[in-house]
Amino acid sequence: MYKKPIVFGKSTRTAQEAADSLGCSVAQIAKSLIFIDDSNLPVLVVASGSNRVDEKRFGLQKADADYVKDKTGFVIGGVPPWGHKSKIRTIIDEDLANYEEIWASAGKTNSVFKLTFEELGMETRGEIRAVK
């Protein structure tokens, strides 16, 4: 599914920067975070911008910048929820369902696109879970 991005002249790398640029709540930002599981495989957690992921709940550790770029093709702060170099197991924060519209990175650290929780689920085929 192609979604038209909005490109800003400033960074939208963090959830707060994206929310400030859009004039929406931080919770409406769907931040794409890459973690590593016990088998050294990438796991994408698409979390509400206001939530901190409980890594221990899922047995994950944060990935470094090189790992993220290698596995997704994108830099940290620009990782979209889909369109990665390879298929990545995805977990979607159930709290994102509370919003009619959410915003995600469009692949660069200064671009975002609008989508719905339903579109996020359809495109990623992610498992919906509590992440905090």
C-alpha positions in Angstrom: 0.0 0.0 0.0 1.4 3.3 -1.0 0.8 6.3 1.2 1.8 9.8 0.2 4.4 11.1 2.7 4.6 14.6 4.2 8.2 15.8 4.1 9.3 18.5 6.6 12.3 20.8 6.4 13.3 19.6 9.9 13.7 16.3 11.8 10.8 14.1 12.6 13.2 11.5 13.9 11.7 11.3 17.4 8.0 10.8 18.3 8.0 14.3 20.0 9.5 16.0 16.9 7.0 14.3 14.6 4.1 15.2 16.9 5.3 18.9 17.1 5.6 19.1 13.3 2.1 17.6 12.8 0.3 19.3 15.7 -1.0 16.0 17.0 -0.4 14.1 20.3 2.8 12.1 20.8 0.5 9.0 21.4 -0.6 9.2 17.7 2.9 8.6 16.5 3.5 5.0 15.5 7.2 4.7 16.2 9.0 1.7 14.5 11.6 0.2 16.9 13.9 -2.6 15.9 14.9 -5.1 18.6 16.8 -8.4 18.5 15.3 -11.7 19.8 17.1 -14.6 21.4 17.9 -16.1 17.9 19.5 -12.8 16.8 16.6 -12.1 14.5 15.0 -8.7 14.1 11.7 -7.9 15.7 9.8 -4.7 14.8 7.7 -3.2 17.6 5.4 -0.4 16.3 4.6 1.4 19.5 2.6 4.5 20.4 4.9 7.4 20.7 3.9 7.9 24.4 4.8 4.3 25.4 8.1 2.8 26.4 8.4 -0.8 25.2 9.0 -3.4 28.0 11.8 -5.3 26.3 11.9 -7.9 29.1 8.3 -8.9 28.5 9.2 -10.0 25.0 12.8 -11.2 25.7 14.2 -8.6 23.4 17.2 -6.3 23.3 17.5 -3.0 21.5 19.3 -3.1 18.2 22.2 -0.7 17.4 22.2 1.6 14.4 24.2 -0.7 12.1 21.9 -3.7 12.8 18.8 -1.6 12.1 20.2 -0.3 8.8 21.4 -3.8 7.8 18.1 -5.5 8.5 15.6 -2.8 7.4 17.5 -0.7 4.9 16.6 2.4 6.9 18.3 4.5 9.6 17.0 4.8 13.2 14.4 7.5 13.3 13.4 6.8 9.7 12.2 3.2 9.9 8.7 2.8 8.4 6.3 0.1 9.7 6.7 -1.9 6.4 8.9 -1.9 3.2 12.0 -3.4 4.9 14.7 -5.3 3.1 13.4 -8.6 4.4 10.3 -9.8 6.3 10.4 -8.9 10.0 8.3 -10.3 12.8 6.1 -7.4 13.9 4.4 -6.5 17.2 1.8 -3.7 17.2 1.0 -1.7 20.3 -2.6 -2.2 21.2 -2.8 1.5 22.4 -2.6 2.7 18.8 -6.2 1.4 18.3 -7.4 4.4 20.4 -6.8 6.8 17.5 -8.7 7.4 14.3 -5.5 8.4 12.6 -1.9 7.6 13.4 1.3 8.8 11.8 4.4 6.7 11.0 7.8 7.4 9.5 7.9 7.3 5.7 11.5 6.1 5.4 13.4 9.3 6.1 14.1 11.2 9.3 12.0 14.1 8.1 9.0 12.4 6.6 5.8 10.8 7.9 2.6 9.4 6.5 -1.0 9.1 7.9 -2.6 5.7 8.3 -5.2 3.9 10.5 -4.7 1.2 13.0 -6.5 -1.2 10.7 -4.2 -0.4 7.8 -1.2 -0.9 10.0 -2.4 -4.4 11.0 -3.2 -5.3 7.4 0.1 -4.2 5.9 2.4 -5.6 8.7 0.3 -8.7 9.7 1.7 -7.9 13.1 0.5 -9.3 16.4 -1.4 -6.8 18.5 -0.1 -6.7 22.1 0.3 -4.5 25.1 3.9 -3.3 24.9 4.4 -1.3 28.1 
